[in-house]
Amino acid sequence: MSSWVFLDLETTGASARGDRVTEVGLIRVVDGVEVDEWSQLVNPGTSIPPEIVRLTGINNAMVARAPRFADIAPQLLERIGDSVMVAHNARFDFGFLKSEYARLGITFSAKTLCTVRLSRALFPEQQRHNLDTLIERHGLAGIDRHRALGDTRAICTLFHKWQSDTDAETFEAAIDRLLQRPSLPAHLDPDVLRDLPARPGVYLFYGLNPLPLYIGKAVNLKDRIGSHFSNDYRSGTDLRLSQELRRIEVEETAGELGALLREAQLVKQMMPAHNIKLRRKNAWTAIRLNAETAQPEYVKSDAIVLDELDSHYGLFASRAAARAWLLSIASEAHLCAKGLGLERGAGPCFGYQIKQCHGACIGLETAEQHLQRVREALAVKQLRHWPYAGPISIVEKSADLLREDWHVVDQWCYLGTVQSEAAAWELAHDGERRFDLDAYQLVLKHLDAEPVSPFLHY
């Protein structure tokens, strides 16, 4: 079944961020049959500039008693549904709808087809593809320009004319390229993408075995999963996945943070073959200064005492990687390789001999002075102290406010996600504390951007 919604908006100006919608025109066509035609003036809540009045004929008096966008938002969403939204310069119309819905706390998403781009694809020899030129070029008569429904009728008529006048294979190929239409693997139900939610979450691709081939995260599961099977953008990995894929599972989350945390957690638990980056081992290496010798020593991340996290630096994939980093900062900061435990033996270190050490190895710099400079050099890799008295929950709400996730964290350890305060308290008390670099980085980045106050503690 093909379903298209031809749409045009009239607005108070050209900026989706600052201007507002004044009229909506829409025609819905299903399998070649027009099933809905709708237009509605909209009160923008602001004055319409004179130049816009002259262009569209829509003035302040006409919209004074019209509904606000918030009043028509539900029925507009319902009318668009899962159809492909077709518009002339679709980025303009999509941008305004996205901004209008964002003001209502709703994430607007729709597959869009731009008739400017379609005209260029079908008629590359032509130089101009604005709507007035296309109307004249294709001999369309009786078009009420610069009103939403009139322009919508023009777009719809042009689309059907191109469809009838162009070779079917050429027309469909142009549509596919512009839509990046997925070509689903042969072993998948063709309706699988249609039923996917356009919400944040994680997705799991399975082959014939019980363990997943690949795990990913998305802010829009429907769009992200479809992108794996786009003919225009298929990578080598996507091609192999397409050949092996037998089923797809999804888990919805309230937002992007939950999707990122769950993806990192599932990848480490299930070790999917095609996840390379996140399949890193849990036991990383940190650097710590020995309390007695003040020399660096190497500590496995699973041996770090969480209360002493900020006395560690790193993390590094291996002891060798940690040592290589120490060598690099020794050179950059003119530190003593012997003081860092990187060289042994009597006499000055090699760095002193080539004038890259201040002489801590032969007493020209005191141990206290050298240690202070070591701490300053290491500071760029210092792990952060947990700033709260106990566990916290980061509460993440979905754009439509229908879902609320409580991400429970303690000492930078991600304990899990639940859907109520009571469950969060229980998880804060009983959850396993295991330091994980990915969770640490994700939570740290989020809290730096959006600090929260702890409310779960012992």
C-alpha positions as CSV (number, residue, x, y, z in Angstrom):
1,M,0.0,0.0,0.0
2,S,1.3,3.5,-0.9
3,S,0.2,6.4,1.2
4,W,1.2,10.0,0.4
5,V,0.3,13.2,2.2
6,F,0.8,16.3,0.0
7,L,1.2,19.3,2.3
8,D,1.9,23.0,2.2
9,L,2.1,25.6,5.0
10,E,1.7,29.4,5.0
11,T,3.8,31.1,7.6
12,T,4.6,34.6,9.1
13,G,8.1,34.4,7.7
14,A,11.0,32.1,6.7
15,S,12.5,31.2,10.1
16,A,11.1,28.0,11.6
17,R,12.6,29.1,14.9
18,G,11.0,32.5,15.2
19,D,8.1,32.5,12.8
20,R,4.8,30.7,13.0
21,V,2.3,28.7,10.9
22,T,-0.8,30.6,9.6
23,E,-2.4,28.0,7.3
24,V,-2.2,24.3,6.6
25,G,-3.3,22.6,3.4
26,L,-3.2,18.8,3.1
27,I,-4.3,16.1,0.6
28,R,-3.9,12.4,1.4
29,V,-3.7,9.9,-1.4
30,V,-3.8,6.1,-0.8
31,D,-3.0,3.7,-3.6
32,G,-3.6,6.5,-6.1
33,V,-7.0,7.5,-4.7
34,E,-7.5,10.9,-2.9
35,V,-9.1,10.0,0.5
36,D,-8.7,13.3,2.4
37,E,-8.5,17.0,1.6
38,W,-8.2,19.5,4.5
39,S,-7.2,23.1,5.0
40,Q,-7.2,25.2,8.2
41,L,-6.2,28.8,9.0
42,V,-4.1,29.0,12.2
43,N,-3.8,31.8,14.6
44,P,0.0,32.4,14.9
45,G,-0.2,34.3,18.1
46,T,1.8,37.1,16.5
47,S,1.2,39.8,13.9
48,I,1.5,38.8,10.2
49,P,4.0,41.2,8.5
50,P,2.6,43.3,5.6
51,E,4.8,41.7,3.0
52,I,3.5,38.3,4.0
53,V,-0.1,39.6,3.8
54,R,0.6,40.9,0.3
55,L,2.1,37.5,-0.8
56,T,-0.5,35.1,0.7
57,G,-3.6,37.3,1.2
58,I,-3.8,36.0,4.8
59,N,-4.2,39.0,7.2
60,N,-4.5,39.3,11.0
61,A,-8.3,39.6,10.9
62,M,-8.6,36.3,9.0
63,V,-6.7,34.4,11.7
64,A,-8.0,36.3,14.8
65,R,-10.6,33.6,15.6
66,A,-8.8,30.7,14.1
67,P,-7.5,27.9,16.3
68,R,-3.9,27.9,17.6
69,F,-1.5,25.3,16.3
70,A,-1.8,23.4,19.6
71,D,-5.5,23.0,18.9
72,I,-5.0,21.4,15.5
73,A,-1.8,19.5,16.3
74,P,-3.5,16.1,17.2
75,Q,-5.7,15.9,14.1
76,L,-2.8,17.0,11.8
77,L,-0.6,14.2,13.3
78,E,-3.4,11.8,12.7
79,R,-3.9,12.9,9.1
80,I,-0.2,12.5,8.3
81,G,0.1,9.2,10.1
82,D,2.7,6.9,8.6
83,S,2.3,8.5,5.1
84,V,5.2,10.0,3.2
85,M,4.9,13.7,3.5
86,V,5.3,15.4,0.0
87,A,6.1,19.1,-0.1
88,H,7.8,21.6,-2.4
89,N,11.1,22.5,-0.6
90,A,10.1,19.9,2.0
91,R,12.8,21.0,4.4
92,F,11.0,24.3,5.0
93,D,7.6,22.7,5.8
94,F,9.2,19.9,7.9
95,G,11.3,22.4,9.8
96,F,8.2,24.5,10.7
97,L,6.2,21.4,11.8
98,K,9.1,20.2,13.9
99,S,9.4,23.5,15.6
100,E,5.7,23.9,16.2
101,Y,5.4,20.4,17.7
102,A,8.6,21.0,19.8
103,R,6.9,23.9,21.4
104,L,4.3,21.4,22.6
105,G,6.9,19.0,23.9
106,I,6.3,16.6,21.0
107,T,9.0,15.2,18.7
108,F,7.7,15.4,15.1
109,S,9.0,12.8,12.7
110,A,7.9,12.0,9.1
111,K,9.5,10.5,6.0
112,T,9.6,13.4,3.5
113,L,9.8,13.7,-0.2
114,C,10.8,17.1,-1.7
115,T,9.2,17.8,-5.1
116,V,12.0,20.3,-5.9
117,R,14.5,17.4,-5.6
118,L,12.2,15.0,-7.5
119,S,11.9,17.5,-10.4
120,R,15.7,17.8,-10.5
121,A,16.0,14.0,-10.5
122,L,13.5,13.6,-13.3
123,F,14.4,16.6,-15.4
124,P,18.1,17.3,-14.8
125,E,18.4,19.3,-18.1
126,Q,16.1,22.0,-16.6
127,Q,17.6,24.9,-14.7
128,R,14.7,26.1,-12.7
129,H,12.4,24.1,-10.4
130,N,10.5,26.6,-8.4
131,L,6.7,26.0,-8.2
132,D,5.7,28.9,-10.5
133,T,8.1,27.6,-13.2
134,L,6.9,24.0,-12.8
135,I,3.2,25.1,-13.1
136,E,4.0,27.0,-16.3
137,R,6.3,24.3,-17.7
138,H,3.7,21.5,-17.2
139,G,0.7,23.6,-18.3
140,L,-1.3,23.5,-15.0
141,A,-4.2,25.9,-15.0
142,G,-6.5,27.4,-12.3
143,I,-4.0,27.1,-9.4
144,D,-4.6,29.3,-6.4
145,R,-1.0,30.2,-5.6
146,H,0.3,31.2,-2.2
147,R,-2.6,29.7,-0.3
148,A,-1.8,26.4,1.4
149,L,-4.5,24.2,-0.2
150,G,-3.9,25.8,-3.6
151,D,-0.2,25.0,-3.5
152,T,-0.9,21.6,-2.2
153,R,-3.2,20.8,-5.2
154,A,-0.4,22.0,-7.5
155,I,2.1,19.7,-5.9
156,C,-0.2,16.8,-6.0
157,T,-1.1,17.4,-9.6
158,L,2.6,17.7,-10.6
159,F,3.4,14.4,-8.8
160,H,0.7,12.5,-10.6
161,K,1.6,14.1,-14.0
162,W,5.2,13.1,-13.5
163,Q,4.1,9.6,-12.5
164,S,2.0,9.2,-15.6
165,D,4.4,10.8,-18.1
166,T,7.6,9.1,-16.9
167,D,8.6,5.5,-17.3
168,A,7.5,3.6,-14.2
169,E,10.9,2.2,-13.4
170,T,12.6,5.6,-13.8
171,F,10.0,7.2,-11.6
172,E,10.2,4.6,-8.8
173,A,14.0,4.6,-8.9
174,A,14.0,8.4,-8.4
175,I,11.6,8.1,-5.5
176,D,13.7,5.3,-3.9
177,R,16.9,7.4,-4.1
178,L,15.3,10.4,-2.6
179,L,13.6,8.5,0.2
180,Q,16.6,6.3,0.8
181,R,13.9,3.6,0.8
182,P,15.1,0.5,2.6
183,S,15.5,-2.8,0.7
184,L,14.6,-5.3,3.4
185,P,16.5,-8.6,3.6
186,A,14.6,-11.5,2.0
187,H,14.2,-13.4,5.3
188,L,12.3,-10.5,7.0
189,D,8.6,-9.9,7.0
190,P,8.0,-6.9,4.7
191,D,5.8,-5.3,7.3
192,V,8.5,-5.3,10.0
193,L,9.6,-1.7,9.5
194,R,6.0,-0.4,9.4
195,D,5.4,-1.8,12.9
196,L,8.5,-0.3,14.5
197,P,8.1,2.6,16.9
198,A,9.4,6.1,16.0
199,R,10.8,6.4,19.5
200,P,14.2,6.2,21.3
201,G,15.5,2.8,22.3
202,V,17.8,-0.1,21.4
203,Y,17.5,-2.7,18.7
204,L,18.9,-6.2,18.4
205,F,19.5,-7.9,15.1
206,Y,19.4,-11.7,15.3
207,G,20.5,-14.4,12.8
208,L,19.9,-18.1,13.2
209,N,21.7,-18.2,16.6
210,P,20.2,-17.2,20.0
211,L,22.8,-14.4,20.5
212,P,22.4,-11.2,18.5
213,L,24.5,-10.2,15.5
214,Y,24.4,-6.5,16.3
215,I,23.0,-4.2,19.0
216,G,22.4,-0.5,18.3
217,K,20.8,2.6,19.8
218,A,18.5,5.1,18.2
219,V,16.6,8.3,19.0
220,N,14.1,7.1,16.4
221,L,14.1,3.3,16.1
222,K,12.0,3.3,12.9
223,D,14.4,5.6,11.0
224,R,17.6,4.2,12.4
225,I,16.8,0.5,11.6
226,G,15.5,1.5,8.2
227,S,18.9,3.2,7.5
228,H,20.7,-0.1,7.8
229,F,18.9,-1.3,4.7
230,S,19.1,1.8,2.5
231,N,20.5,1.0,-0.9
232,D,22.2,4.4,-1.1
233,Y,24.1,4.2,2.2
234,R,24.7,0.5,2.8
235,S,28.1,-0.2,4.3
236,G,30.0,-3.4,4.2
237,T,28.8,-4.2,7.8
238,D,25.2,-3.4,6.8
239,L,25.4,-5.7,3.8
240,R,26.7,-8.6,5.9
241,L,23.9,-7.9,8.5
242,S,21.3,-7.9,5.7
243,Q,22.5,-11.3,4.5
244,E,22.5,-12.9,8.0
245,L,19.4,-11.1,9.6
246,R,16.4,-13.2,10.5
247,R,14.5,-11.1,13.2
248,I,14.6,-7.8,15.0
249,E,13.8,-7.0,18.6
250,V,13.5,-3.5,20.1
251,E,13.4,-2.1,23.6
252,E,12.0,1.4,23.9
253,T,13.5,4.0,26.2
254,A,12.3,7.4,27.4
255,G,15.2,9.2,25.7
256,E,18.7,9.1,24.3
257,L,20.6,8.6,27.6
258,G,18.6,5.5,28.4
259,A,19.3,4.1,24.9
260,L,23.0,4.8,25.2
261,L,23.3,3.2,28.7
262,R,21.2,0.1,27.7
263,E,23.2,-0.3,24.4
264,A,26.5,-0.4,26.3
265,Q,25.1,-2.8,28.9
266,L,23.6,-5.2,26.4
267,V,26.7,-5.3,24.2
268,K,28.9,-6.3,27.1
269,Q,26.4,-8.9,28.3
270,M,25.8,-10.5,24.9
271,M,29.0,-9.7,22.9
272,P,27.4,-9.4,19.4
273,A,29.8,-10.2,16.6
274,H,29.3,-7.0,14.7
275,N,29.7,-4.6,17.7
276,I,33.5,-3.9,17.7
277,K,33.9,-0.6,19.6
278,L,31.6,-1.4,22.6
279,R,32.8,-5.0,22.9
280,R,35.8,-3.8,24.9
281,K,36.8,-5.7,28.0
282,N,35.7,-4.6,31.5
283,A,39.2,-4.8,33.0
284,W,40.9,-1.6,31.9
285,T,44.1,-0.3,33.4
286,A,44.4,2.9,35.5
287,I,47.4,4.7,36.9
288,R,47.8,5.5,40.6
289,L,50.6,7.1,42.5
290,N,52.1,4.9,45.1
291,A,51.5,6.5,48.6
292,E,55.1,5.6,49.7
293,T,57.3,5.9,46.6
294,A,55.1,8.5,44.7
295,Q,55.8,6.5,41.6
296,P,53.0,5.5,39.2
297,E,51.7,2.0,39.5
298,Y,49.2,0.2,37.3
299,V,45.7,-0.9,38.7
300,K,43.1,-3.0,36.9
301,S,39.8,-1.1,36.7
302,D,37.9,-3.9,38.5
303,A,40.3,-3.5,41.5
304,I,39.7,0.2,41.9
305,V,38.2,1.2,45.3
306,L,35.2,3.3,44.2
307,D,35.6,5.8,47.1
308,E,39.2,6.4,45.9
309,L,38.3,6.9,42.2
310,D,39.7,10.4,42.0
311,S,43.2,9.1,43.0
312,H,43.4,7.2,39.7
313,Y,44.2,8.3,36.1
314,G,43.1,6.8,32.9
315,L,41.6,4.5,31.8
316,F,43.9,2.6,29.3
317,A,43.3,-0.5,27.3
318,S,46.4,-2.2,28.7
319,R,49.4,-1.7,31.0
320,A,51.5,-1.1,27.9
321,A,49.2,1.7,26.7
322,A,49.3,3.3,30.2
323,R,53.1,3.1,30.1
324,A,53.3,4.6,26.6
325,W,51.1,7.6,27.8
326,L,53.5,8.2,30.7
327,L,56.4,8.3,28.4
328,S,54.7,10.8,26.2
329,I,53.8,13.2,29.1
330,A,57.3,12.8,30.5
331,S,58.6,14.2,27.3
332,E,56.0,17.0,27.0
333,A,56.3,18.1,30.7
334,H,60.1,17.5,31.1
335,L,59.4,14.9,33.8
336,C,62.0,12.4,35.0
337,A,61.6,9.0,33.6
338,K,63.3,7.4,36.6
339,G,60.9,9.3,38.9
340,L,58.0,7.8,36.9
341,G,59.5,4.3,37.2
342,L,60.1,4.2,33.4
343,E,63.9,3.8,33.7
344,R,66.2,2.0,36.2
345,G,69.9,2.3,37.1
346,A,72.2,4.8,38.6
347,G,72.9,8.3,37.3
348,P,70.8,10.8,35.3
349,C,67.9,9.6,33.2
350,F,68.1,9.7,29.4
351,G,65.8,12.7,29.4
352,Y,68.2,14.8,31.5
353,Q,71.0,13.9,29.0
354,I,69.0,15.4,26.1
355,K,67.8,18.3,28.3
356,Q,64.2,17.1,28.6
357,C,64.3,16.5,32.4
358,H,64.7,19.1,35.1
359,G,67.1,16.9,37.0
360,A,65.0,15.2,39.7
361,C,67.1,12.1,39.1
362,I,70.3,13.8,40.3
363,G,68.8,16.1,42.9
364,L,68.5,19.3,40.9
365,E,64.8,19.2,41.5
366,T,63.3,18.1,44.9
367,A,61.1,15.1,45.1
368,E,58.2,17.3,46.2
369,Q,58.6,19.7,43.3
370,H,58.7,16.8,40.8
371,L,55.7,15.1,42.4
372,Q,53.7,18.3,42.1
373,R,54.5,18.5,38.4
374,V,53.7,14.9,37.9
375,R,50.2,15.5,39.5
376,E,49.7,18.4,37.2
377,A,50.6,16.4,34.1
378,L,48.4,13.5,35.1
379,A,45.4,15.7,35.9
380,V,44.1,15.6,32.3
381,K,43.4,11.9,32.8
382,Q,42.1,12.1,36.4
383,L,38.9,10.2,37.1
384,R,36.2,12.3,38.8
385,H,35.2,11.9,42.4
386,W,31.6,11.0,42.9
387,P,30.0,14.3,44.0
388,Y,27.0,13.0,45.8
389,A,26.5,11.5,49.3
390,G,24.9,8.3,47.8
391,P,23.1,7.0,44.8
392,I,21.0,9.2,42.5
393,S,18.4,8.7,39.9
394,I,18.5,10.6,36.6
395,V,14.8,10.9,35.6
396,E,14.3,10.9,31.8
397,K,10.9,11.6,30.3
398,S,9.7,10.8,26.8
399,A,8.8,13.7,24.5
400,D,5.1,12.8,24.8
401,L,5.4,12.4,28.6
402,L,3.9,8.9,28.5
403,R,7.1,7.2,29.7
404,E,9.4,8.0,32.6
405,D,12.7,6.1,33.1
406,W,14.7,6.3,36.4
407,H,18.4,5.6,35.7
408,V,20.0,4.7,39.0
409,V,23.7,5.5,39.4
410,D,26.2,5.3,42.3
411,Q,29.9,6.0,42.3
412,W,29.6,6.4,38.5
413,C,28.4,2.8,38.3
414,Y,25.2,2.3,36.3
415,L,22.9,0.1,38.4
416,G,20.0,-0.1,35.9
417,T,16.8,1.6,34.8
418,V,13.4,1.3,36.3
419,Q,10.0,3.0,35.9
420,S,9.1,4.2,39.4
421,E,10.6,5.9,42.4
422,A,9.9,2.9,44.6
423,A,11.8,0.6,42.2
424,A,14.6,3.1,42.0
425,W,15.0,3.0,45.8
426,E,15.2,-0.7,45.8
427,L,17.7,-0.8,43.0
428,A,19.9,1.8,44.8
429,H,20.0,-0.4,47.8
430,D,20.5,-3.8,46.1
431,G,22.1,-3.0,42.7
432,E,25.6,-4.3,41.9
433,R,28.4,-1.7,41.7
434,R,30.7,-2.5,38.9
435,F,32.8,0.3,37.4
436,D,32.4,0.5,33.6
437,L,34.2,3.1,31.4
438,D,31.4,3.6,29.0
439,A,28.8,4.1,31.7
440,Y,31.2,6.5,33.5
441,Q,31.7,8.6,30.4
442,L,27.9,8.7,29.5
443,V,26.8,9.6,33.0
444,L,29.6,12.2,33.5
445,K,28.7,13.9,30.2
446,H,25.1,14.0,31.1
447,L,25.6,15.4,34.6
448,D,28.0,18.0,33.4
449,A,25.3,19.2,31.0
450,E,22.4,18.8,33.3
451,P,23.4,18.6,37.0
452,V,20.9,16.9,39.3
453,S,20.5,16.7,43.1
454,P,20.6,13.3,44.8
455,F,17.5,12.1,46.4
456,L,18.4,8.4,46.8
457,H,21.0,7.8,49.6
458,Y,21.7,5.5,52.5
